[in-house]
Amino acid sequence: MPLAKAFPAEEVFYDGSQIRGHWALETFDLEGDSAVCFVGGCDVAPEHMADLEDKRAGSRICGARMLHIVVEHFDCDLRLVTTRQRLLAALAAAEWAARTGAKITRRGDDLYDAEAKLSISVGVRTRVSGKIHFGVNVTNEGTPVPTRALSDYGIEPMDFGRALVEHYERELDGIERAMTLVVGVD
């Protein structure tokens, strides 16, 4: 399952509007399933907040500088998008631990080092696609909760993001291949 990918060098501010369908096509000319990885600030506007639990609690989702990965798939319902969201989070935890030796844990779709939060994430269904936003703090500035960031571990953000997107794509490809190598039972 090849992904069209973009890794823009310029910073992109994430306000939640990037979770709409066809954002990657409109912004980066990426057709089909895609992943866009970029660094930029984050402050999710209330009108773009998709997580109802956060919305009801009046939570603020923000950070001065984050690594963002926005994924879009056109073949999935909400259950599959949520499964892929958690796959992406699990791969991020594994990549982080492999680079640093830190004990990174995943709780649902969020990553933690002890009680310090490392990531934010949401998976949604648009009218035309399933979307995932996965964000990791590059710095701890501007976060509303105790966090740890890539900078605390000496991890270069875009290198980490590129590796994560490539690993995610390999996993999807492996799933597709594995489905063709089993015998059906009648």
MIDOSE-1310 file (N, C-alpha, C; in nm, 2 decimals, decimal comma, always signed):
residues 186
mpla	+0,09/-0,12/+0,00/+0,00/+0,00/+0,00/+0,09/+0,12/+0,00; +0,13/+0,17/-0,12/+0,22/+0,28/-0,12/+0,15/+0,41/-0,07; +0,22/+0,49/+0,00/+0,17/+0,62/+0,04/+0,24/+0,73/-0,04; +0,16/+0,83/-0,08/+0,22/+0,95/-0,13/+0,27/+1,03/-0,01
kafp	+0,39/+1,08/-0,02/+0,45/+1,14/+0,10/+0,50/+1,28/+0,07; +0,50/+1,36/+0,18/+0,56/+1,50/+0,17/+0,63/+1,52/+0,30; +0,75/+1,58/+0,30/+0,83/+1,62/+0,41/+0,87/+1,76/+0,40; +0,78/+1,86/+0,41/+0,82/+2,00/+0,38/+0,92/+2,05/+0,48
aeev	+1,02/+2,12/+0,42/+1,12/+2,18/+0,51/+1,08/+2,30/+0,59; +0,98/+2,37/+0,53/+0,93/+2,49/+0,60/+0,83/+2,44/+0,71; +0,82/+2,52/+0,82/+0,73/+2,49/+0,92/+0,59/+2,51/+0,88; +0,50/+2,43/+0,93/+0,36/+2,44/+0,91/+0,29/+2,44/+1,04
fydg	+0,20/+2,54/+1,07/+0,13/+2,55/+1,19/+0,01/+2,46/+1,19; -0,01/+2,38/+1,29/-0,12/+2,28/+1,29/-0,23/+2,34/+1,38; -0,35/+2,37/+1,32/-0,46/+2,42/+1,40/-0,58/+2,33/+1,40; -0,56/+2,21/+1,34/-0,67/+2,11/+1,34/-0,74/+2,11/+1,20
sqir	-0,73/+2,22/+1,12/-0,80/+2,22/+0,99/-0,73/+2,12/+0,90; -0,61/+2,07/+0,93/-0,54/+1,98/+0,84/-0,61/+1,84/+0,85; -0,70/+1,82/+0,94/-0,76/+1,69/+0,95/-0,88/+1,67/+0,85; -0,91/+1,77/+0,78/-1,02/+1,76/+0,68/-0,97/+1,68/+0,56
ghwa	-1,07/+1,62/+0,49/-1,04/+1,54/+0,37/-0,97/+1,62/+0,26; -0,88/+1,55/+0,20/-0,80/+1,61/+0,08/-0,71/+1,72/+0,12; -0,68/+1,74/+0,25/-0,58/+1,85/+0,28/-0,45/+1,83/+0,21; -0,40/+1,70/+0,21/-0,27/+1,68/+0,15/-0,28/+1,70/-0,01
letf	-0,39/+1,67/-0,07/-0,40/+1,70/-0,21/-0,40/+1,85/-0,23; -0,48/+1,92/-0,16/-0,50/+2,07/-0,18/-0,37/+2,14/-0,14; -0,29/+2,09/-0,05/-0,17/+2,16/+0,00/-0,04/+2,12/-0,06; -0,03/+1,99/-0,09/+0,10/+1,93/-0,14/+0,08/+1,85/-0,27
dleg	-0,04/+1,85/-0,33/-0,06/+1,79/-0,45/-0,04/+1,63/-0,44; -0,07/+1,58/-0,32/-0,06/+1,43/-0,30/-0,19/+1,37/-0,32; -0,20/+1,28/-0,42/-0,32/+1,21/-0,45/-0,32/+1,07/-0,39; -0,44/+1,03/-0,34/-0,46/+0,90/-0,28/-0,41/+0,89/-0,14
dsav	-0,39/+0,77/-0,09/-0,34/+0,76/+0,05/-0,21/+0,83/+0,07; -0,20/+0,90/+0,18/-0,08/+0,99/+0,19/-0,04/+1,01/+0,34; +0,08/+1,06/+0,35/+0,14/+1,09/+0,48/+0,22/+1,22/+0,47; +0,19/+1,32/+0,55/+0,26/+1,45/+0,54/+0,33/+1,46/+0,68
cfvg	+0,46/+1,48/+0,68/+0,53/+1,50/+0,81/+0,60/+1,63/+0,81; +0,57/+1,71/+0,91/+0,63/+1,85/+0,92/+0,64/+1,89/+1,07; +0,72/+1,99/+1,08/+0,74/+2,05/+1,21/+0,67/+2,19/+1,22; +0,61/+2,22/+1,33/+0,55/+2,35/+1,34/+0,47/+2,36/+1,48
gcdv	+0,43/+2,48/+1,51/+0,35/+2,50/+1,63/+0,22/+2,43/+1,62; +0,15/+2,43/+1,73/+0,02/+2,36/+1,74/-0,07/+2,44/+1,83; -0,19/+2,47/+1,79/-0,30/+2,52/+1,87/-0,43/+2,49/+1,80; -0,49/+2,38/+1,85/-0,61/+2,33/+1,78/-0,73/+2,42/+1,82
apeh	-0,78/+2,48/+1,71/-0,90/+2,58/+1,73/-1,02/+2,50/+1,77; -1,10/+2,55/+1,86/-1,22/+2,48/+1,91/-1,31/+2,42/+1,80; -1,32/+2,50/+1,69/-1,41/+2,45/+1,58/-1,35/+2,33/+1,50; -1,22/+2,31/+1,52/-1,15/+2,19/+1,46/-1,12/+2,08/+1,56
madl	-1,16/+2,09/+1,68/-1,14/+1,99/+1,78/-1,23/+1,87/+1,75; -1,17/+1,76/+1,72/-1,24/+1,64/+1,68/-1,27/+1,54/+1,80; -1,18/+1,55/+1,90/-1,19/+1,46/+2,02/-1,30/+1,52/+2,11; -1,41/+1,45/+2,12/-1,52/+1,50/+2,20/-1,49/+1,50/+2,35
edkr	-1,41/+1,41/+2,40/-1,37/+1,40/+2,54/-1,29/+1,53/+2,57; -1,19/+1,57/+2,49/-1,12/+1,69/+2,51/-1,20/+1,81/+2,50; -1,29/+1,81/+2,40/-1,38/+1,93/+2,38/-1,47/+1,95/+2,50; -1,53/+1,84/+2,55/-1,62/+1,85/+2,67/-1,54/+1,90/+2,79
agsr	-1,42/+1,86/+2,81/-1,34/+1,89/+2,92/-1,28/+2,03/+2,91; -1,30/+2,09/+2,79/-1,24/+2,23/+2,77/-1,09/+2,22/+2,76; -1,03/+2,11/+2,72/-0,89/+2,09/+2,71/-0,83/+2,18/+2,60; -0,71/+2,22/+2,62/-0,64/+2,29/+2,52/-0,53/+2,20/+2,46
icga	-0,53/+2,19/+2,33/-0,43/+2,11/+2,26/-0,33/+2,20/+2,19; -0,21/+2,21/+2,25/-0,12/+2,31/+2,19/+0,03/+2,28/+2,23; +0,12/+2,34/+2,16/+0,26/+2,33/+2,19/+0,33/+2,42/+2,09; +0,44/+2,48/+2,14/+0,51/+2,58/+2,06/+0,58/+2,52/+1,94
rmlh	+0,62/+2,40/+1,95/+0,69/+2,33/+1,84/+0,67/+2,18/+1,85; +0,61/+2,13/+1,74/+0,58/+1,98/+1,74/+0,62/+1,92/+1,61; +0,64/+1,79/+1,61/+0,65/+1,71/+1,48/+0,51/+1,66/+1,46; +0,46/+1,68/+1,34/+0,32/+1,64/+1,31/+0,33/+1,54/+1,19
ivve	+0,25/+1,44/+1,20/+0,23/+1,34/+1,09/+0,08/+1,34/+1,07; +0,04/+1,37/+0,94/-0,10/+1,37/+0,91/-0,12/+1,26/+0,80; -0,20/+1,16/+0,83/-0,21/+1,05/+0,74/-0,36/+1,05/+0,68; -0,37/+1,01/+0,56/-0,51/+1,00/+0,50/-0,52/+0,87/+0,42
hfdc	-0,62/+0,79/+0,45/-0,65/+0,67/+0,38/-0,80/+0,68/+0,32; -0,81/+0,62/+0,21/-0,95/+0,63/+0,14/-1,02/+0,49/+0,14; -0,97/+0,40/+0,22/-1,03/+0,27/+0,22/-1,09/+0,22/+0,35; -1,11/+0,32/+0,44/-1,14/+0,27/+0,58/-1,26/+0,33/+0,65
dlrl	-1,31/+0,25/+0,74/-1,42/+0,30/+0,83/-1,35/+0,35/+0,95; -1,42/+0,40/+1,05/-1,37/+0,46/+1,17/-1,29/+0,36/+1,25; -1,34/+0,23/+1,26/-1,27/+0,13/+1,33/-1,13/+0,10/+1,27; -1,11/+0,10/+1,14/-0,98/+0,08/+1,08/-0,89/+0,20/+1,10
vttr	-0,95/+0,32/+1,09/-0,87/+0,44/+1,11/-0,81/+0,44/+1,25; -0,90/+0,40/+1,35/-0,85/+0,40/+1,49/-0,75/+0,29/+1,51; -0,76/+0,18/+1,44/-0,66/+0,07/+1,45/-0,53/+0,12/+1,39; -0,53/+0,19/+1,27/-0,41/+0,24/+1,21/-0,35/+0,35/+1,30
qrll	-0,43/+0,43/+1,36/-0,38/+0,53/+1,45/-0,30/+0,47/+1,57; -0,35/+0,36/+1,62/-0,28/+0,30/+1,73/-0,16/+0,23/+1,68; -0,16/+0,17/+1,56/-0,04/+0,11/+1,50/+0,07/+0,22/+1,49; +0,03/+0,34/+1,44/+0,13/+0,45/+1,42/+0,19/+0,49/+1,56
aala	+0,10/+0,49/+1,66/+0,15/+0,53/+1,80/+0,24/+0,42/+1,85; +0,21/+0,29/+1,83/+0,30/+0,18/+1,87/+0,43/+0,18/+1,80; +0,43/+0,21/+1,67/+0,55/+0,22/+1,60/+0,64/+0,34/+1,65; +0,57/+0,45/+1,68/+0,65/+0,57/+1,74/+0,71/+0,53/+1,87
aaew	+0,64/+0,46/+1,95/+0,70/+0,42/+2,08/+0,82/+0,33/+2,06; +0,81/+0,24/+1,97/+0,92/+0,14/+1,94/+1,04/+0,22/+1,89; +1,01/+0,31/+1,79/+1,12/+0,39/+1,73/+1,19/+0,48/+1,84; +1,11/+0,54/+1,93/+1,16/+0,62/+2,04/+1,25/+0,54/+2,13
aart	+1,20/+0,43/+2,17/+1,27/+0,34/+2,26/+1,40/+0,29/+2,20; +1,39/+0,25/+2,07/+1,51/+0,20/+2,00/+1,62/+0,30/+1,99; +1,58/+0,43/+1,98/+1,68/+0,53/+1,96/+1,74/+0,58/+2,10; +1,67/+0,56/+2,21/+1,71/+0,62/+2,33/+1,72/+0,52/+2,45
gaki	+1,66/+0,40/+2,44/+1,66/+0,31/+2,55/+1,56/+0,35/+2,65; +1,49/+0,45/+2,63/+1,38/+0,50/+2,73/+1,27/+0,40/+2,73; +1,20/+0,39/+2,85/+1,08/+0,30/+2,86/+0,96/+0,39/+2,82; +0,93/+0,38/+2,70/+0,81/+0,46/+2,64/+0,69/+0,37/+2,65
trrg	+0,58/+0,42/+2,70/+0,46/+0,34/+2,71/+0,35/+0,40/+2,63; +0,26/+0,32/+2,58/+0,15/+0,37/+2,50/+0,02/+0,34/+2,58; -0,06/+0,45/+2,60/-0,19/+0,43/+2,66/-0,29/+0,48/+2,56; -0,36/+0,38/+2,50/-0,45/+0,41/+2,39/-0,37/+0,46/+2,27
ddly	-0,39/+0,59/+2,23/-0,32/+0,64/+2,12/-0,21/+0,75/+2,16; -0,19/+0,76/+2,29/-0,09/+0,85/+2,34/+0,03/+0,78/+2,40; +0,15/+0,85/+2,39/+0,27/+0,80/+2,44/+0,31/+0,88/+2,56; +0,38/+0,80/+2,66/+0,42/+0,86/+2,78/+0,56/+0,81/+2,82
daea	+0,64/+0,89/+2,89/+0,76/+0,85/+2,96/+0,73/+0,88/+3,11; +0,70/+0,77/+3,18/+0,65/+0,78/+3,32/+0,52/+0,86/+3,31; +0,50/+0,97/+3,37/+0,37/+1,04/+3,37/+0,38/+1,16/+3,27; +0,49/+1,18/+3,21/+0,51/+1,29/+3,12/+0,45/+1,25/+2,98
klsi	+0,36/+1,33/+2,93/+0,30/+1,30/+2,80/+0,40/+1,34/+2,69; +0,41/+1,25/+2,58/+0,50/+1,27/+2,47/+0,43/+1,31/+2,34; +0,30/+1,28/+2,33/+0,23/+1,29/+2,20/+0,08/+1,33/+2,22; +0,03/+1,37/+2,10/-0,12/+1,39/+2,09/-0,16/+1,31/+1,96
svgv	-0,28/+1,27/+1,96/-0,33/+1,20/+1,84/-0,48/+1,20/+1,83; -0,53/+1,20/+1,71/-0,67/+1,18/+1,68/-0,69/+1,10/+1,55; -0,79/+1,02/+1,55/-0,83/+0,96/+1,42/-0,97/+0,99/+1,40; -1,00/+1,03/+1,27/-1,14/+1,07/+1,24/-1,18/+1,01/+1,10
rtrv	-1,31/+1,01/+1,08/-1,36/+0,98/+0,95/-1,42/+1,11/+0,89; -1,37/+1,14/+0,77/-1,43/+1,26/+0,70/-1,53/+1,20/+0,60; -1,59/+1,29/+0,52/-1,69/+1,24/+0,42/-1,63/+1,15/+0,32; -1,49/+1,16/+0,29/-1,43/+1,09/+0,19/-1,32/+1,00/+0,23
sgki	-1,27/+1,01/+0,36/-1,15/+0,94/+0,40/-1,14/+0,92/+0,55; -1,04/+0,84/+0,59/-1,00/+0,84/+0,73/-0,88/+0,92/+0,75; -0,87/+0,99/+0,85/-0,75/+1,08/+0,88/-0,70/+1,05/+1,02; -0,56/+1,06/+1,03/-0,49/+1,05/+1,15/-0,40/+1,17/+1,17
hfgv	-0,40/+1,23/+1,28/-0,30/+1,33/+1,32/-0,23/+1,27/+1,44; -0,10/+1,26/+1,42/-0,01/+1,22/+1,53/+0,10/+1,33/+1,55; +0,10/+1,38/+1,67/+0,20/+1,49/+1,70/+0,28/+1,46/+1,82; +0,41/+1,49/+1,81/+0,51/+1,47/+1,91/+0,57/+1,60/+1,95
nvtn	+0,59/+1,63/+2,07/+0,66/+1,75/+2,12/+0,80/+1,76/+2,07; +0,84/+1,86/+2,01/+0,98/+1,89/+1,98/+1,05/+1,96/+2,09; +0,97/+2,05/+2,15/+1,01/+2,12/+2,28/+0,90/+2,11/+2,38; +0,92/+2,15/+2,50/+0,82/+2,14/+2,60/+0,75/+2,28/+2,62
egtp	+0,78/+2,37/+2,54/+0,73/+2,51/+2,55/+0,58/+2,51/+2,50; +0,50/+2,58/+2,58/+0,36/+2,60/+2,54/+0,27/+2,48/+2,56; +0,31/+2,38/+2,63/+0,22/+2,26/+2,65/+0,14/+2,28/+2,78; +0,01/+2,25/+2,77/-0,08/+2,27/+2,89/-0,06/+2,16/+3,00
vptr	+0,01/+2,06/+2,97/+0,03/+1,95/+3,07/+0,18/+1,92/+3,08; +0,22/+1,84/+3,18/+0,36/+1,80/+3,19/+0,40/+1,72/+3,07; +0,51/+1,75/+3,00/+0,55/+1,68/+2,88/+0,70/+1,66/+2,88; +0,74/+1,57/+2,79/+0,88/+1,55/+2,75/+0,88/+1,56/+2,60
alsd	+0,99/+1,60/+2,55/+1,00/+1,63/+2,40/+1,11/+1,56/+2,34; +1,11/+1,55/+2,21/+1,22/+1,50/+2,13/+1,35/+1,56/+2,17; +1,35/+1,69/+2,20/+1,48/+1,76/+2,23/+1,53/+1,71/+2,37; +1,45/+1,66/+2,46/+1,50/+1,61/+2,58/+1,58/+1,48/+2,56
ygie	+1,56/+1,41/+2,45/+1,63/+1,29/+2,42/+1,73/+1,30/+2,31; +1,75/+1,42/+2,26/+1,85/+1,45/+2,16/+1,81/+1,39/+2,02; +1,68/+1,38/+2,00/+1,63/+1,32/+1,87/+1,60/+1,43/+1,77; +1,65/+1,42/+1,65/+1,62/+1,52/+1,55/+1,48/+1,49/+1,49
pmdf	+1,39/+1,59/+1,49/+1,25/+1,57/+1,46/+1,22/+1,51/+1,32; +1,27/+1,57/+1,22/+1,24/+1,53/+1,08/+1,30/+1,39/+1,05; +1,41/+1,36/+1,11/+1,47/+1,23/+1,09/+1,38/+1,12/+1,16; +1,33/+1,15/+1,28/+1,24/+1,06/+1,35/+1,11/+1,05/+1,27
gral	+1,06/+1,16/+1,22/+0,93/+1,16/+1,15/+0,94/+1,08/+1,02; +1,05/+1,10/+0,95/+1,07/+1,02/+0,82/+1,08/+0,87/+0,85; +1,16/+0,84/+0,95/+1,17/+0,69/+0,99/+1,04/+0,64/+1,03; +0,96/+0,71/+1,10/+0,82/+0,66/+1,15/+0,73/+0,65/+1,03
vehy	+0,73/+0,74/+0,94/+0,64/+0,73/+0,82/+0,68/+0,61/+0,73; +0,81/+0,59/+0,72/+0,86/+0,48/+0,64/+0,83/+0,34/+0,70; +0,84/+0,34/+0,84/+0,81/+0,22/+0,91/+0,66/+0,19/+0,90; +0,58/+0,29/+0,91/+0,43/+0,27/+0,90/+0,40/+0,22/+0,76
erel	+0,46/+0,27/+0,66/+0,43/+0,23/+0,52/+0,47/+0,08/+0,50; +0,59/+0,04/+0,56/+0,63/-0,10/+0,55/+0,53/-0,19/+0,62; +0,48/-0,15/+0,74/+0,38/-0,23/+0,81/+0,26/-0,25/+0,73; +0,21/-0,14/+0,66/+0,09/-0,15/+0,58/+0,11/-0,24/+0,46
dgie	+0,23/-0,23/+0,40/+0,27/-0,32/+0,29/+0,27/-0,46/+0,33; +0,33/-0,49/+0,45/+0,34/-0,62/+0,50/+0,21/-0,68/+0,53; +0,11/-0,60/+0,58/-0,02/-0,65/+0,61/-0,09/-0,69/+0,48; -0,08/-0,61/+0,37/-0,13/-0,64/+0,24/-0,08/-0,77/+0,19
ramt	+0,06/-0,78/+0,20/+0,12/-0,90/+0,14/+0,08/-1,03/+0,22; +0,07/-1,01/+0,35/+0,04/-1,13/+0,44/-0,10/-1,18/+0,40; -0,19/-1,09/+0,37/-0,33/-1,12/+0,33/-0,34/-1,21/+0,21; -0,23/-1,20/+0,12/-0,23/-1,27/-0,01/-0,17/-1,41/+0,01
lvvg	-0,11/-1,44/+0,13/-0,03/-1,56/+0,14/-0,10/-1,66/+0,24; -0,23/-1,64/+0,26/-0,30/-1,74/+0,35/-0,40/-1,81/+0,27; -0,43/-1,93/+0,31/-0,53/-2,02/+0,25/-0,66/-1,99/+0,32; -0,76/-1,97/+0,24/-0,90/-1,95/+0,30/-0,95/-2,09/+0,34
vd	-1,03/-2,08/+0,45/-1,09/-2,20/+0,50/-1,24/-2,20/+0,46; -1,28/-2,31/+0,39/-1,42/-2,32/+0,35/-1,51/-2,38/+0,45
